[in-house]
Amino acid sequence: MSRTYVITGSASGIGAATAQILRDRGEKVIGVDLQNADINADLSTVKGRHDAAAQATELAGGTIDAVIACAGIAAPIPKTVSVNYFGVVEFVEALLPALKTSAAPRVAVVSSMASLQQNDPNMVEAMLAGDEAKALEIAASHVTDDPMTGYVSYPSSKRALSRWVRRVSISDEWAGAGIPVNAVAPGTVLTPMTEQLLSTPEQIAFVDSQVPMPLNYHQPPESVANALIWMTSVENTHMAGQVVYVDGGAEATLRGEDVWAWNDANL
């Protein structure tokens, strides 16, 4: 029996790869993107998020088995906050009633290796508090003639999204309803979004210094898609709040072998 998936960012990159794999398996996929999707919507706006959620629920016949949120941008502009955090969280939360009617509801979102990079804690906290106006104001304060200054909105949005996943995954609202909520954090994925970023040897060298990938180097979108599909499968009954780094070993390279010592002082 097929399952009904709602996938944001379905027109390109990871979202497109995920949608194609699922359709090839015979699943029902409702794609959401700015254009060339079943639902054309701007998830950077409150209206766009809620209208898209309403349309997705209608197209699904009231029952959604899984939501996979892939839509995102990496531009050094405040809009990155609106798309990457609020465009995921508000959209997914609006689909909670339809998820609850499924026999095996699942949610997976795309975070990033960038969640480990330097960020603005005040921007992150504003996002987690649901204050989009404040988060956008803080993001705007970072916009200068140097794109790298404005880029802080990207790792900040992904840090906030990863924290949201951990927060809600064990809540009565989600875990209590039997809904696993998890995230995948990719490394450098070969998609239209990264084409310009990887357009020169100098830029490639810089990216590789920030995201070292000793296992198989830069990755195709399918490597992430398959992880998202398992997370939202019926077989995933107990994974909750995990940010899984599908990144060619970048996270292990940067954080090292010991991520458990944080609690050793209490022994």
Backbone hydrogen bonds, N-H to C=O, Kabsch-Sander energy under -0.5 kcal/mol:
donor,donor_aa,acceptor,acceptor_aa,energy
5,Y,3,R,-0.6
5,Y,28,K,-3.1
6,V,66,A,-2.4
7,I,5,Y,-0.5
7,I,30,I,-2.2
8,T,68,I,-1.9
9,G,32,V,-1.9
10,S,7,I,-0.5
10,S,32,V,-1.5
12,S,9,G,-1.0
15,G,12,S,-0.7
16,A,12,S,-1.3
17,A,13,G,-2.2
18,T,14,I,-2.5
19,A,15,G,-2.5
20,Q,16,A,-2.4
21,I,17,A,-2.2
22,L,18,T,-2.2
23,R,19,A,-2.5
24,D,20,Q,-2.4
25,R,21,I,-1.1
26,G,23,R,-1.5
27,E,22,L,-2.4
28,K,3,R,-2.2
29,V,27,E,-0.6
30,I,5,Y,-3.0
31,G,29,V,-0.6
32,V,7,I,-2.7
33,D,39,I,-2.1
39,I,31,G,-2.1
41,A,33,D,-2.5
41,A,39,I,-0.7
43,L,41,A,-0.8
45,T,42,D,-1.4
49,R,45,T,-2.1
50,H,46,V,-2.2
51,D,47,K,-2.9
52,A,48,G,-2.1
53,A,49,R,-2.2
54,A,50,H,-2.1
55,Q,51,D,-2.4
56,A,52,A,-2.7
57,T,53,A,-2.3
58,E,54,A,-2.0
59,L,55,Q,-2.8
60,A,56,A,-1.9
61,G,58,E,-1.2
62,G,57,T,-2.7
63,T,60,A,-0.8
64,I,98,A,-1.6
65,D,4,T,-1.5
66,A,4,T,-1.7
67,V,106,R,-1.9
68,I,6,V,-2.9
69,A,67,V,-0.5
69,A,108,A,-2.2
70,C,8,T,-1.0
70,C,68,I,-0.9
77,I,75,A,-1.8
80,T,77,I,-1.7
81,V,78,P,-1.9
82,S,78,P,-0.9
83,V,79,K,-2.4
84,N,80,T,-2.6
85,Y,81,V,-1.8
86,F,81,V,-1.3
87,G,82,S,-1.8
88,V,85,Y,-1.0
89,V,85,Y,-3.1
90,E,86,F,-1.7
91,F,86,F,-0.6
92,V,88,V,-2.8
93,E,89,V,-2.7
94,A,90,E,-1.8
95,L,91,F,-0.8
95,L,92,V,-0.9
96,L,93,E,-1.2
99,L,95,L,-2.2
100,K,96,L,-2.4
101,T,97,P,-0.5
101,T,98,A,-0.6
102,S,99,L,-2.0
106,R,65,D,-1.6
107,V,180,P,-2.2
108,A,67,V,-2.4
109,V,182,N,-1.8
110,V,69,A,-2.1
111,S,109,V,-0.7
111,S,184,V,-2.9
113,M,186,P,-2.2
115,S,112,S,-1.9
116,L,113,M,-2.1
117,Q,114,A,-1.9
124,V,120,D,-2.4
125,E,121,P,-2.6
126,A,122,N,-2.0
127,M,123,M,-2.1
128,L,124,V,-2.4
129,A,125,E,-1.7
130,G,127,M,-1.8
131,D,126,A,-2.5
132,E,130,G,-1.2
135,A,131,D,-2.2
136,L,132,E,-2.7
137,E,133,A,-2.0
138,I,134,K,-2.4
139,A,135,A,-2.4
140,A,136,L,-2.4
141,S,137,E,-1.3
142,H,138,I,-0.5
142,H,139,A,-1.3
143,V,140,A,-1.2
144,T,142,H,-0.6
149,T,146,D,-1.6
150,G,146,D,-1.0
151,Y,147,P,-1.5
152,V,149,T,-1.1
153,S,150,G,-1.7
154,Y,151,Y,-2.2
156,S,152,V,-1.9
157,S,153,S,-2.1
158,K,154,Y,-2.1
159,R,155,P,-2.4
160,A,156,S,-2.4
161,L,157,S,-2.0
162,S,158,K,-2.2
163,R,159,R,-2.2
164,W,160,A,-2.4
165,V,161,L,-2.2
166,R,162,S,-1.8
167,R,163,R,-2.4
168,V,164,W,-2.9
169,S,165,V,-1.7
170,I,166,R,-0.5
170,I,167,R,-0.7
171,S,168,V,-1.8
175,A,168,V,-0.7
175,A,171,S,-1.2
176,G,171,S,-1.8
177,A,174,W,-0.7
178,G,175,A,-1.9
179,I,174,W,-2.4
182,N,107,V,-1.8
183,A,242,Q,-3.0
184,V,109,V,-2.2
185,A,244,V,-3.2
187,G,246,V,-1.0
189,V,187,G,-0.8
190,L,219,Q,-2.8
191,T,189,V,-1.4
194,T,191,T,-1.3
195,E,191,T,-0.7
195,E,192,P,-0.6
198,L,194,T,-1.7
199,S,196,Q,-1.5
204,I,200,T,-2.5
205,A,201,P,-2.3
206,F,202,E,-1.9
207,V,203,Q,-2.7
208,D,204,I,-2.6
209,S,205,A,-1.4
210,Q,206,F,-1.4
211,V,207,V,-2.7
215,L,248,G,-2.8
216,N,214,P,-0.8
217,Y,213,M,-0.9
219,Q,188,T,-2.4
223,S,220,P,-1.3
224,V,220,P,-0.6
224,V,221,P,-0.8
225,A,221,P,-2.5
226,N,222,E,-2.4
227,A,223,S,-0.6
228,L,224,V,-2.3
229,I,225,A,-2.4
230,W,226,N,-1.8
231,M,227,A,-2.3
232,T,228,L,-1.5
233,S,230,W,-1.9
236,N,233,S,-1.0
237,T,235,E,-1.4
240,A,238,H,-0.6
241,G,181,V,-2.6
244,V,183,A,-2.8
244,V,242,Q,-0.7
245,Y,243,V,-0.6
246,V,185,A,-0.6
246,V,244,V,-1.2
247,D,245,Y,-1.2
250,A,247,D,-1.1
253,T,249,G,-2.0
254,L,250,A,-2.4
255,R,251,E,-2.8
256,G,252,A,-1.4
259,V,257,E,-0.7
263,N,260,W,-1.4
264,D,261,A,-1.6
266,N,263,N,-1.4
267,L,264,D,-1.9
